[in-house]
Amino acid sequence: MPAPHIDDIDRKILTALQDTGRMTNVELAARVGLTAPPCLRRVRGLEEAGVIRGYHAMLDPAALGYAITGFALVSLRSQAEADLRAFEEHVAQLPEIRECHMLSGEIDFILKVVAHDLQAFQNFLTTKLTPAPNVVNVKTSLTMRSSKLLPGVPVD
C-alpha cells in the first residue's frame, strides 16, 4: 500500500490530534485554519488511509495501582516465523504486557510490563512469561523513573 500524500494542513491536523486528541472537529478546524466540513473530510481520509490508527486516553499507571513498570528482554529457542507468531499471540493475551517489540540481534523481543507491586511482577514472570512455549531466557530491568513519555511519532 503506497503512503498517502500528506500536505502541510494534514501535518497540522496530525500534530494537533496527537497533542490533544480530545478536541471537537470545530476546535481542530480552527486550530489548523479550516472550516469544519473540510477538516472532518481530511481527518476521515487520514483514518481511512491508516495514518490515524485510533484515539486513546493516556492513563496514569500509579493512579490505577500499577507501581511497577519493567522491561523484559526475551530470547526464544527458535526464530522460525511460526514460533515468533506464536510468542506474539501469547503475549497479546497478557494485559500486563503493554508493548511488545521484536528486535534484531541477540534478544528477540523487548516487552514493557506493568504490575501492581514487585511480588506481582515476579509472579507474572514466573507463571506467565518464563514458562511460555519457546522462551529460553528472560532478563528484566525495572524503571526507576520516566522523564519522557510521548506517544506517537514526530510529524515532520
Secondary structure, 3 states (H helix, E strand, C coil): CCCCCCCHHHHHHHHHHHHCCCCCHHHHHHHHCCCHHHHHHHHHHHHHCCCCCCCCCCCCCHHHCCCEEEEEEEEECCCCHHHHHHHHHHHHCCCCEEEEEECCCCCCEEEEEEECCHHHHHHHHHHHHCCCCCEEEEEEEECCCCCCCCCCCCCC
